[in-house]
Structure formats: structure tokens, C-alpha cells
Amino acid sequence: MQVRKQREDVAEGERLLRQVVPVFVNSFEQPTYLRNMLDWLHANRFGRVIVLDQASSYPPLLDYYASEAFRERAHLVRLGKNVGPRAALDILPQWVRENGFHIFTDPDLDMPDRVAPDFLTRLIALARRYNARKVGVALDISDPSAFHDRKVKFSRNHPAGRVEEWEGQFWDTALEPDVYAAAVDTTFHLHNPQATLSARQALRKWRGKRHVYREIRVAGAGFVARHLPWYRDDGCPAEEKA
């Protein structure tokens, strides 16, 4: 993945946000994906990047952690065991100021070469406008011919199917141009701890029932990423995939 330099038309407010909003990157055994993500964040001037390592033991990744290139791009936190990306989300508040916005992502994304000049400013504005707990980048499904032919089980209650068949639902409910009501997992997203529960949601939470905060995905120029494991040509060496 070739990372271009940050656009020169980024406003001062956006530059400041990229310096202060922390970015947490989940990491387990795959240095290629991680290196590409950290290069992208570095090129686009994200200044507080924390890598959460889930007890990796793959020598090339450990070597990368020890390198000057890594130290220039991120701070390493070793979790000591593999808790998985969803559990890692639960421990983030200890590194975030109270009610502070922060970003979480898995590293296996090909982020937009030319990121929107108002990238973080817009994610925060949308989080506030829609009282959204998560505001993520949209995932590209425009070229399904490049995907693996194998079918994938995405949900316990959903039959296995092709990626584009499952992911199409996340492009169906437009809230406004290029903004969709859609579930966000552990792909690149802004987390908004200021989101509040409605009275109905609070009652469901009090009764111990599952509640859902509004989650949205953002598309349009500079916001759409590719989820690399879906693609036959993902740039990851076979040894890492094994």
C-alpha cells in the first residue's frame, strides 16, 4: 500500500484534532497490516497512536516493535494475553480522558490514499449530530470480483454467504448523503463516550436487555476503506496468514 503525504488543505482545527485524539490499533501476529496502518496514520499526522498487542510471538512482528520506525509512529502496550479485539475495546477508558473521543481500529484495512481534509472533524460532528456511539468508515464492496470465492459465516443466525451479500445491508439506510445507519464492529471508527441513552434504551438496559446505541458509517471521497482479508490480493505474505 502506497501512502501519500497529508493534504496541504487541512485546516488548523483538523490538524489539532489529529494530534490529540488517541488512536488505538489492535495487533496480533501480522506485521504487514500493522506497518501499513501505522504508516498511514503517521503520514496523515495522527499524533497519539497506541498499539495494543495481544500477546504476539511472531518474530518479524516483535522485530518491528523494536525498530526505530515503530517507535516514531506509536506507543506499544502489551496486554499480556490474547483477549480479542472486542474485549480490547472495554479496556480503552484507562488511557482516555473522561468523556474523550478516541479511535479504535484493526490494522487490516487499506485506508483511503487521499483522506478527506476534514476527516476527523466530520466524524466528531456526525457523532454529535446523531448521538452516535460509533462513527466508522464505510467498507468498499464495489469490486466483488476481487474478493475470495469462499463463503463466510458472518452471524450465528445468518447462513454463510459472500462478502458483498452481507455487507450490502450497511449501505441501505441513508441518514443523509454518504452517511448510513449501520453496525460498526472493530474496523476504523471514532468512539463517542458522550452519546446518551434515550429513555426507552435506558429502561431496556436497566431490565438487562440488549440495547443498541446508534452506529453509523461514513462514505464519500476520503472516507471509504478496503477490508483487506476479503481480497485475494491483500498484500499479506502467506507465512503471516498461516
C-alpha atoms as an extended CHARMM CRD file, in Angstrom:
* protein
*
       242  EXT
         1         1  MET       CA              0.0000000000        0.0000000000        0.0000000000  PROA      1               0.0000000000
         2         2  GLN       CA              1.4210000000        3.3710000000       -1.0310000000  PROA      2               0.0000000000
         3         3  VAL       CA              0.7660000000        6.1280000000        1.4880000000  PROA      3               0.0000000000
         4         4  ARG       CA              0.6030000000        9.6550000000        0.1610000000  PROA      4               0.0000000000
         5         5  LYS       CA              1.5670000000       12.7360000000        2.1130000000  PROA      5               0.0000000000
         6         6  GLN       CA             -1.0520000000       14.6150000000        4.1010000000  PROA      6               0.0000000000
         7         7  ARG       CA             -3.0540000000       17.0640000000        2.0300000000  PROA      7               0.0000000000
         8         8  GLU       CA             -1.9700000000       20.6640000000        2.4180000000  PROA      8               0.0000000000
         9         9  ASP       CA             -5.5720000000       21.9760000000        2.6630000000  PROA      9               0.0000000000
        10        10  VAL       CA             -6.1620000000       20.5090000000        6.1230000000  PROA      10              0.0000000000
        11        11  ALA       CA             -7.4990000000       23.2220000000        8.4370000000  PROA      11              0.0000000000
        12        12  GLU       CA             -5.7080000000       24.0680000000       11.6740000000  PROA      12              0.0000000000
        13        13  GLY       CA             -8.5660000000       22.6550000000       13.7590000000  PROA      13              0.0000000000
        14        14  GLU       CA             -8.3460000000       19.3440000000       11.9470000000  PROA      14              0.0000000000
        15        15  ARG       CA             -4.5720000000       19.2400000000       12.4030000000  PROA      15              0.0000000000
        16        16  LEU       CA             -5.0070000000       19.7600000000       16.1370000000  PROA      16              0.0000000000
        17        17  LEU       CA             -7.6490000000       17.0300000000       16.4220000000  PROA      17              0.0000000000
        18        18  ARG       CA             -5.3570000000       14.5450000000       14.6830000000  PROA      18              0.0000000000
        19        19  GLN       CA             -2.6320000000       15.3900000000       17.1750000000  PROA      19              0.0000000000
        20        20  VAL       CA             -4.7030000000       14.9930000000       20.3510000000  PROA      20              0.0000000000
        21        21  VAL       CA             -7.3940000000       12.3540000000       19.6910000000  PROA      21              0.0000000000
        22        22  PRO       CA             -5.8610000000        8.9760000000       20.6140000000  PROA      22              0.0000000000
        23        23  VAL       CA             -5.8840000000        6.1350000000       18.0900000000  PROA      23              0.0000000000
        24        24  PHE       CA             -5.8050000000        2.5600000000       19.3980000000  PROA      24              0.0000000000
        25        25  VAL       CA             -4.6960000000       -0.1430000000       16.9620000000  PROA      25              0.0000000000
        26        26  ASN       CA             -5.3410000000       -3.7820000000       17.7570000000  PROA      26              0.0000000000
        27        27  SER       CA             -2.3760000000       -6.0320000000       16.8910000000  PROA      27              0.0000000000
        28        28  PHE       CA             -1.8480000000       -9.7760000000       16.7530000000  PROA      28              0.0000000000
        29        29  GLU       CA              0.8620000000      -11.5570000000       14.7270000000  PROA      29              0.0000000000
        30        30  GLN       CA              0.5730000000       -9.6120000000       11.4330000000  PROA      30              0.0000000000
        31        31  PRO       CA              3.3360000000       -7.0180000000       10.9420000000  PROA      31              0.0000000000
        32        32  THR       CA              2.4360000000       -6.2300000000        7.3140000000  PROA      32              0.0000000000
        33        33  TYR       CA             -1.0490000000       -4.9630000000        8.0900000000  PROA      33              0.0000000000
        34        34  LEU       CA              0.1680000000       -3.1160000000       11.1660000000  PROA      34              0.0000000000
        35        35  ARG       CA              3.0870000000       -1.4660000000        9.3870000000  PROA      35              0.0000000000
        36        36  ASN       CA              0.7910000000       -0.1990000000        6.6330000000  PROA      36              0.0000000000
        37        37  MET       CA             -1.7510000000        1.1960000000        9.1000000000  PROA      37              0.0000000000
        38        38  LEU       CA              0.9140000000        2.9590000000       11.1710000000  PROA      38              0.0000000000
        39        39  ASP       CA              2.4940000000        4.4020000000        8.0230000000  PROA      39              0.0000000000
        40        40  TRP       CA             -0.9190000000        5.8030000000        7.0320000000  PROA      40              0.0000000000
        41        41  LEU       CA             -1.5270000000        7.3090000000       10.4470000000  PROA      41              0.0000000000
        42        42  HSD       CA              1.9790000000        8.8010000000       10.5000000000  PROA      42              0.0000000000
        43        43  ALA       CA              1.6210000000       10.2820000000        7.0040000000  PROA      43              0.0000000000
        44        44  ASN       CA             -1.6730000000       11.8880000000        7.9990000000  PROA      44              0.0000000000
        45        45  ARG       CA             -0.2290000000       13.3410000000       11.2290000000  PROA      45              0.0000000000
        46        46  PHE       CA             -2.1270000000       11.3610000000       13.8430000000  PROA      46              0.0000000000
        47        47  GLY       CA             -0.0030000000       12.1230000000       16.8770000000  PROA      47              0.0000000000
        48        48  ARG       CA             -1.2320000000        9.8100000000       19.6660000000  PROA      48              0.0000000000
        49        49  VAL       CA             -1.1530000000        6.2320000000       18.3630000000  PROA      49              0.0000000000
        50        50  ILE       CA             -1.2180000000        3.3210000000       20.8220000000  PROA      50              0.0000000000
        51        51  VAL       CA             -0.7650000000       -0.2560000000       19.6310000000  PROA      51              0.0000000000
        52        52  LEU       CA             -2.4460000000       -2.8810000000       21.8130000000  PROA      52              0.0000000000
        53        53  ASP       CA             -0.5030000000       -6.1050000000       21.3620000000  PROA      53              0.0000000000
        54        54  GLN       CA             -2.4090000000       -9.2730000000       22.1620000000  PROA      54              0.0000000000
        55        55  ALA       CA              0.4840000000      -11.5000000000       23.2770000000  PROA      55              0.0000000000
        56        56  SER       CA              2.0300000000      -11.8120000000       19.8230000000  PROA      56              0.0000000000
        57        57  SER       CA              5.0160000000      -14.1290000000       19.3830000000  PROA      57              0.0000000000
        58        58  TYR       CA              5.7400000000      -13.8770000000       15.6320000000  PROA      58              0.0000000000
        59        59  PRO       CA              9.4360000000      -12.8350000000       15.3570000000  PROA      59              0.0000000000
        60        60  PRO       CA              9.0340000000      -10.3680000000       12.4420000000  PROA      60              0.0000000000
        61        61  LEU       CA              6.3700000000       -8.5040000000       14.3940000000  PROA      61              0.0000000000
        62        62  LEU       CA              8.4810000000       -8.4240000000       17.5510000000  PROA      62              0.0000000000
        63        63  ASP       CA             11.3850000000       -7.1200000000       15.4750000000  PROA      63              0.0000000000
        64        64  TYR       CA              9.1400000000       -4.3700000000       14.1160000000  PROA      64              0.0000000000
        65        65  TYR       CA              8.1410000000       -3.3740000000       17.6500000000  PROA      65              0.0000000000
        66        66  ALA       CA             11.8450000000       -2.9580000000       18.4590000000  PROA      66              0.0000000000
        67        67  SER       CA             12.5420000000       -0.8040000000       15.3990000000  PROA      67              0.0000000000
        68        68  GLU       CA             13.0320000000        2.9410000000       15.2170000000  PROA      68              0.0000000000
        69        69  ALA       CA             10.2930000000        3.1280000000       12.5600000000  PROA      69              0.0000000000
        70        70  PHE       CA              7.7680000000        1.7260000000       15.0260000000  PROA      70              0.0000000000
        71        71  ARG       CA              8.8830000000        3.9790000000       17.8830000000  PROA      71              0.0000000000
        72        72  GLU       CA              8.4500000000        7.0310000000       15.6300000000  PROA      72              0.0000000000
        73        73  ARG       CA              4.8640000000        6.0410000000       14.9090000000  PROA      73              0.0000000000
        74        74  ALA       CA              3.3220000000        4.5140000000       18.0080000000  PROA      74              0.0000000000
        75        75  HSD       CA              3.4910000000        3.6270000000       21.6770000000  PROA      75              0.0000000000
        76        76  LEU       CA              3.2970000000       -0.0880000000       22.4790000000  PROA      76              0.0000000000
        77        77  VAL       CA              1.0590000000       -1.5280000000       25.1920000000  PROA      77              0.0000000000
        78        78  ARG       CA              1.4300000000       -5.2540000000       25.7490000000  PROA      78              0.0000000000
        79        79  LEU       CA             -1.8330000000       -6.7090000000       27.0430000000  PROA      79              0.0000000000
        80        80  GLY       CA             -0.1080000000       -9.9160000000       28.1510000000  PROA      80              0.0000000000
        81        81  LYS       CA             -2.7590000000      -12.2110000000       26.7180000000  PROA      81              0.0000000000
        82        82  ASN       CA             -4.9260000000      -12.5040000000       23.6460000000  PROA      82              0.0000000000
        83        83  VAL       CA             -8.2690000000      -11.0620000000       24.7470000000  PROA      83              0.0000000000
        84        84  GLY       CA             -9.5290000000      -10.3830000000       21.2140000000  PROA      84              0.0000000000
        85        85  PRO       CA            -10.4190000000       -7.0390000000       19.6180000000  PROA      85              0.0000000000
        86        86  ARG       CA            -13.8810000000       -6.6860000000       21.1660000000  PROA      86              0.0000000000
        87        87  ALA       CA            -12.5900000000       -7.1950000000       24.7050000000  PROA      87              0.0000000000
        88        88  ALA       CA             -9.7830000000       -4.7410000000       23.9620000000  PROA      88              0.0000000000
        89        89  LEU       CA            -12.4310000000       -2.0730000000       23.4000000000  PROA      89              0.0000000000
        90        90  ASP       CA            -13.5570000000       -2.4770000000       27.0030000000  PROA      90              0.0000000000
        91        91  ILE       CA            -10.1640000000       -1.5870000000       28.4700000000  PROA      91              0.0000000000
        92        92  LEU       CA             -9.5950000000        1.6010000000       26.4710000000  PROA      92              0.0000000000
        93        93  PRO       CA            -11.0460000000        4.0640000000       29.0230000000  PROA      93              0.0000000000
        94        94  GLN       CA             -7.9730000000        3.7340000000       31.2470000000  PROA      94              0.0000000000
        95        95  TRP       CA             -5.9380000000        5.5460000000       28.5500000000  PROA      95              0.0000000000
        96        96  VAL       CA             -8.5800000000        8.1050000000       27.6010000000  PROA      96              0.0000000000
        97        97  ARG       CA             -9.5300000000       11.2620000000       29.4600000000  PROA      97              0.0000000000
        98        98  GLU       CA            -13.0660000000       11.2550000000       30.8120000000  PROA      98              0.0000000000
        99        99  ASN       CA            -15.6740000000       11.5650000000       28.0480000000  PROA      99              0.0000000000
       100       100  GLY       CA            -12.8830000000       11.8930000000       25.4800000000  PROA      100             0.0000000000
       101       101  PHE       CA            -13.3020000000       10.9550000000       21.8390000000  PROA      101             0.0000000000
       102       102  HSD       CA            -10.9480000000        8.2180000000       20.6510000000  PROA      102             0.0000000000
       103       103  ILE       CA            -10.4230000000        5.9450000000       17.6620000000  PROA      103             0.0000000000
       104       104  PHE       CA            -10.1460000000        2.1770000000       17.5350000000  PROA      104             0.0000000000
       105       105  THR       CA             -9.2240000000        0.0150000000       14.5770000000  PROA      105             0.0000000000
       106       106  ASP       CA             -7.9910000000       -3.3530000000       13.4930000000  PROA      106             0.0000000000
       107       107  PRO       CA             -4.9040000000       -2.9310000000       11.2780000000  PROA      107             0.0000000000
       108       108  ASP       CA             -6.1640000000       -4.9640000000        8.2940000000  PROA      108             0.0000000000
       109       109  LEU       CA             -7.5740000000       -2.0230000000        6.3280000000  PROA      109             0.0000000000
       110       110  ASP       CA             -6.3900000000       -0.2090000000        3.2410000000  PROA      110             0.0000000000
       111       111  MET       CA             -7.3320000000        3.3370000000        4.2170000000  PROA      111             0.0000000000
       112       112  PRO       CA             -8.0420000000        5.9820000000        1.5610000000  PROA      112             0.0000000000
       113       113  ASP       CA             -4.9270000000        7.2760000000       -0.1910000000  PROA      113             0.0000000000
       114       114  ARG       CA             -6.2900000000       10.8060000000       -0.0890000000  PROA      114             0.0000000000
       115       115  VAL       CA             -8.0360000000       11.0780000000        3.2410000000  PROA      115             0.0000000000
       116       116  ALA       CA            -10.6860000000       13.7940000000        3.4650000000  PROA      116             0.0000000000
       117       117  PRO       CA             -9.1920000000       17.0840000000        4.6960000000  PROA      117             0.0000000000
       118       118  ASP       CA            -11.9940000000       17.2980000000        7.3030000000  PROA      118             0.0000000000
       119       119  PHE       CA            -11.7740000000       13.5900000000        8.1860000000  PROA      119             0.0000000000
       120       120  LEU       CA            -11.7880000000       13.7220000000       11.9870000000  PROA      120             0.0000000000
       121       121  THR       CA            -13.7370000000       16.9650000000       12.1930000000  PROA      121             0.0000000000
       122       122  ARG       CA            -16.5860000000       15.3440000000       10.2760000000  PROA      122             0.0000000000
       123       123  LEU       CA            -16.5660000000       12.1080000000       12.2790000000  PROA      123             0.0000000000
       124       124  ILE       CA            -16.9000000000       14.1040000000       15.5010000000  PROA      124             0.0000000000
       125       125  ALA       CA            -19.6220000000       16.3610000000       14.0610000000  PROA      125             0.0000000000
       126       126  LEU       CA            -21.6480000000       13.3360000000       12.9470000000  PROA      126             0.0000000000
       127       127  ALA       CA            -21.1950000000       11.6310000000       16.3210000000  PROA      127             0.0000000000
       128       128  ARG       CA            -22.7120000000       14.6720000000       17.9900000000  PROA      128             0.0000000000
       129       129  ARG       CA            -25.4550000000       15.2340000000       15.4160000000  PROA      129             0.0000000000
       130       130  TYR       CA            -26.7780000000       11.6790000000       15.6000000000  PROA      130             0.0000000000
       131       131  ASN       CA            -25.8920000000       10.9480000000       19.2300000000  PROA      131             0.0000000000
       132       132  ALA       CA            -23.8800000000        8.0420000000       17.8040000000  PROA      132             0.0000000000
       133       133  ARG       CA            -21.6810000000        5.8350000000       19.9630000000  PROA      133             0.0000000000
       134       134  LYS       CA            -19.5640000000        4.7450000000       16.9690000000  PROA      134             0.0000000000
       135       135  VAL       CA            -18.8620000000        6.5310000000       13.6820000000  PROA      135             0.0000000000
       136       136  GLY       CA            -16.8750000000        4.3620000000       11.3100000000  PROA      136             0.0000000000
       137       137  VAL       CA            -15.5230000000        4.4910000000        7.7880000000  PROA      137             0.0000000000
       138       138  ALA       CA            -17.5280000000        2.6810000000        5.1240000000  PROA      138             0.0000000000
       139       139  LEU       CA            -16.0970000000       -0.5200000000        3.6530000000  PROA      139             0.0000000000
       140       140  ASP       CA            -15.7570000000       -0.7910000000       -0.1160000000  PROA      140             0.0000000000
       141       141  ILE       CA            -17.7390000000       -3.5850000000       -1.8320000000  PROA      141             0.0000000000
       142       142  SER       CA            -17.6760000000       -2.0440000000       -5.3020000000  PROA      142             0.0000000000
       143       143  ASP       CA            -15.4310000000       -4.7500000000       -6.8270000000  PROA      143             0.0000000000
       144       144  PRO       CA            -16.6690000000       -8.1520000000       -5.6010000000  PROA      144             0.0000000000
       145       145  SER       CA            -14.7990000000       -9.8740000000       -8.4340000000  PROA      145             0.0000000000
       146       146  ALA       CA            -11.6110000000       -9.1930000000       -6.4250000000  PROA      146             0.0000000000
       147       147  PHE       CA            -12.9410000000      -10.9800000000       -3.3280000000  PROA      147             0.0000000000
       148       148  HSD       CA            -12.2180000000      -14.5620000000       -2.3180000000  PROA      148             0.0000000000
       149       149  ASP       CA            -14.7370000000      -17.0080000000       -3.7360000000  PROA      149             0.0000000000
       150       150  ARG       CA            -15.2720000000      -18.7200000000       -0.3980000000  PROA      150             0.0000000000
       151       151  LYS       CA            -18.4160000000      -18.0490000000        1.5710000000  PROA      151             0.0000000000
       152       152  VAL       CA            -18.1700000000      -16.5700000000        5.0450000000  PROA      152             0.0000000000
       153       153  LYS       CA            -20.2570000000      -17.0500000000        8.1970000000  PROA      153             0.0000000000
       154       154  PHE       CA            -20.8830000000      -13.5260000000        9.4610000000  PROA      154             0.0000000000
       155       155  SER       CA            -23.5610000000      -14.2230000000       12.0450000000  PROA      155             0.0000000000
       156       156  ARG       CA            -24.7100000000      -17.1650000000       14.1090000000  PROA      156             0.0000000000
       157       157  ASN       CA            -28.2680000000      -16.7280000000       12.8290000000  PROA      157             0.0000000000
       158       158  HSD       CA            -27.3670000000      -15.9490000000        9.2260000000  PROA      158             0.0000000000
       159       159  PRO       CA            -26.3880000000      -18.5170000000        6.5790000000  PROA      159             0.0000000000
       160       160  ALA       CA            -22.9040000000      -18.3240000000        5.1020000000  PROA      160             0.0000000000
       161       161  GLY       CA            -22.6720000000      -16.1060000000        2.0660000000  PROA      161             0.0000000000
       162       162  ARG       CA            -20.4200000000      -13.8930000000        0.0200000000  PROA      162             0.0000000000
       163       163  VAL       CA            -18.9880000000      -10.7180000000        1.4890000000  PROA      163             0.0000000000
       164       164  GLU       CA            -20.9210000000       -8.3420000000       -0.7480000000  PROA      164             0.0000000000
       165       165  GLU       CA            -24.2070000000      -10.0750000000        0.0950000000  PROA      165             0.0000000000
       166       166  TRP       CA            -23.7220000000       -9.4740000000        3.8110000000  PROA      166             0.0000000000
       167       167  GLU       CA            -22.1090000000       -6.0530000000        3.6260000000  PROA      167             0.0000000000
       168       168  GLY       CA            -24.7240000000       -4.6340000000        1.2660000000  PROA      168             0.0000000000
       169       169  GLN       CA            -27.0830000000       -4.0760000000        4.2070000000  PROA      169             0.0000000000
       170       170  PHE       CA            -24.7160000000       -1.4660000000        5.6180000000  PROA      170             0.0000000000
       171       171  TRP       CA            -25.2270000000        0.6950000000        2.5340000000  PROA      171             0.0000000000
       172       172  ASP       CA            -29.0420000000        0.5690000000        2.6190000000  PROA      172             0.0000000000
       173       173  THR       CA            -30.1840000000        3.1260000000        5.2160000000  PROA      173             0.0000000000
       174       174  ALA       CA            -29.0070000000        6.6120000000        4.3230000000  PROA      174             0.0000000000
       175       175  LEU       CA            -29.3720000000        9.2730000000        7.0090000000  PROA      175             0.0000000000
       176       176  GLU       CA            -28.0080000000       11.9210000000        4.6620000000  PROA      176             0.0000000000
       177       177  PRO       CA            -25.7300000000       11.7870000000        1.6000000000  PROA      177             0.0000000000
       178       178  ASP       CA            -22.7930000000        9.4300000000        2.2860000000  PROA      178             0.0000000000
       179       179  VAL       CA            -23.9210000000        8.7340000000        5.8760000000  PROA      179             0.0000000000
       180       180  TYR       CA            -25.5490000000        5.3990000000        6.7200000000  PROA      180             0.0000000000
       181       181  ALA       CA            -27.1530000000        3.8870000000        9.7930000000  PROA      181             0.0000000000
       182       182  ALA       CA            -25.0590000000        0.7170000000       10.0440000000  PROA      182             0.0000000000
       183       183  ALA       CA            -23.4990000000       -1.5030000000       12.6670000000  PROA      183             0.0000000000
       184       184  VAL       CA            -19.8110000000       -0.8720000000       13.3600000000  PROA      184             0.0000000000
       185       185  ASP       CA            -17.5980000000       -3.6390000000       14.7340000000  PROA      185             0.0000000000
       186       186  THR       CA            -13.8370000000       -3.1840000000       15.2340000000  PROA      186             0.0000000000
       187       187  THR       CA            -12.9640000000       -1.5430000000       11.9350000000  PROA      187             0.0000000000
       188       188  PHE       CA            -11.7470000000        2.0660000000       11.9670000000  PROA      188             0.0000000000
       189       189  HSD       CA            -14.2020000000        4.1240000000       13.9980000000  PROA      189             0.0000000000
       190       190  LEU       CA            -14.4820000000        7.1190000000       16.2680000000  PROA      190             0.0000000000
       191       191  HSD       CA            -15.8370000000        6.2090000000       19.7030000000  PROA      191             0.0000000000
       192       192  ASN       CA            -18.0920000000        8.8130000000       21.2890000000  PROA      192             0.0000000000
       193       193  PRO       CA            -18.4470000000        8.2710000000       25.0500000000  PROA      193             0.0000000000
       194       194  GLN       CA            -20.7090000000       11.3380000000       25.2200000000  PROA      194             0.0000000000
       195       195  ALA       CA            -23.5340000000        9.5120000000       23.4280000000  PROA      195             0.0000000000
       196       196  THR       CA            -26.5730000000        9.2510000000       25.6860000000  PROA      196             0.0000000000
       197       197  LEU       CA            -29.2600000000        6.6230000000       26.0210000000  PROA      197             0.0000000000
       198       198  SER       CA            -32.8620000000        7.5060000000       25.2550000000  PROA      198             0.0000000000
       199       199  ALA       CA            -35.4200000000        6.8380000000       27.9840000000  PROA      199             0.0000000000
       200       200  ARG       CA            -36.5030000000        3.6950000000       26.1410000000  PROA      200             0.0000000000
       201       201  GLN       CA            -32.9260000000        2.4440000000       25.7950000000  PROA      201             0.0000000000
       202       202  ALA       CA            -32.1750000000        3.2200000000       29.4460000000  PROA      202             0.0000000000
       203       203  LEU       CA            -35.1910000000        1.1690000000       30.5220000000  PROA      203             0.0000000000
       204       204  ARG       CA            -34.0610000000       -1.7660000000       28.3820000000  PROA      204             0.0000000000
       205       205  LYS       CA            -30.5800000000       -1.5130000000       29.8900000000  PROA      205             0.0000000000
       206       206  TRP       CA            -31.9960000000       -1.3820000000       33.4200000000  PROA      206             0.0000000000
       207       207  ARG       CA            -34.0030000000       -4.5450000000       32.7310000000  PROA      207             0.0000000000
       208       208  GLY       CA            -30.8740000000       -6.2950000000       31.4950000000  PROA      208             0.0000000000
       209       209  LYS       CA            -31.9700000000       -6.4620000000       27.8670000000  PROA      209             0.0000000000
       210       210  ARG       CA            -29.7040000000       -5.8110000000       24.9140000000  PROA      210             0.0000000000
       211       211  HSD       CA            -29.6250000000       -2.1790000000       23.8950000000  PROA      211             0.0000000000
       212       212  VAL       CA            -28.0670000000       -0.6400000000       20.8060000000  PROA      212             0.0000000000
       213       213  TYR       CA            -26.5490000000        2.7940000000       20.5400000000  PROA      213             0.0000000000
       214       214  ARG       CA            -26.8910000000        4.3820000000       17.1430000000  PROA      214             0.0000000000
       215       215  GLU       CA            -23.9180000000        3.4840000000       14.9530000000  PROA      215             0.0000000000
       216       216  ILE       CA            -23.1580000000        4.9920000000       11.5720000000  PROA      216             0.0000000000
       217       217  ARG       CA            -20.7250000000        4.6050000000        8.6930000000  PROA      217             0.0000000000
       218       218  VAL       CA            -19.4080000000        7.4080000000        6.5260000000  PROA      218             0.0000000000
       219       219  ALA       CA            -18.7660000000        7.0740000000        2.7980000000  PROA      219             0.0000000000
       220       220  GLY       CA            -17.7540000000        9.5350000000        0.1020000000  PROA      220             0.0000000000
       221       221  ALA       CA            -14.3340000000       10.7200000000       -1.0160000000  PROA      221             0.0000000000
       222       222  GLY       CA            -11.6580000000       10.2110000000        1.6110000000  PROA      222             0.0000000000
       223       223  PHE       CA            -13.7480000000        8.0270000000        3.9210000000  PROA      223             0.0000000000
       224       224  VAL       CA            -14.0300000000        4.5930000000        2.2690000000  PROA      224             0.0000000000
       225       225  ALA       CA            -11.5690000000        1.8170000000        3.1870000000  PROA      225             0.0000000000
       226       226  ARG       CA            -10.9360000000       -1.6740000000        1.8650000000  PROA      226             0.0000000000
       227       227  HSD       CA            -11.0730000000       -4.5950000000        4.3130000000  PROA      227             0.0000000000
       228       228  LEU       CA             -8.0160000000       -6.4580000000        3.0500000000  PROA      228             0.0000000000
       229       229  PRO       CA             -8.7850000000      -10.0500000000        4.2180000000  PROA      229             0.0000000000
       230       230  TRP       CA            -11.7520000000      -10.0950000000        1.8190000000  PROA      230             0.0000000000
       231       231  TYR       CA             -9.4160000000       -9.7440000000       -1.1750000000  PROA      231             0.0000000000
       232       232  ARG       CA             -7.4190000000      -12.4030000000       -2.9660000000  PROA      232             0.0000000000
       233       233  ASP       CA             -4.5710000000       -9.9160000000       -3.3450000000  PROA      233             0.0000000000
       234       234  ASP       CA             -4.2850000000       -8.4290000000        0.1270000000  PROA      234             0.0000000000
       235       235  GLY       CA             -0.5260000000       -7.8030000000        0.2460000000  PROA      235             0.0000000000
       236       236  CYS       CA             -0.0470000000      -10.0650000000        3.2500000000  PROA      236             0.0000000000
       237       237  PRO       CA              2.6170000000      -12.7920000000        2.9710000000  PROA      237             0.0000000000
       238       238  ALA       CA              1.3990000000      -16.3990000000        3.1520000000  PROA      238             0.0000000000
       239       239  GLU       CA              3.5340000000      -17.0190000000        6.2440000000  PROA      239             0.0000000000
       240       240  GLU       CA              1.6130000000      -14.3790000000        8.1810000000  PROA      240             0.0000000000
       241       241  LYS       CA             -1.7460000000      -15.7260000000        7.0530000000  PROA      241             0.0000000000
       242       242  ALA       CA             -0.7470000000      -19.1630000000        8.2920000000  PROA      242             0.0000000000
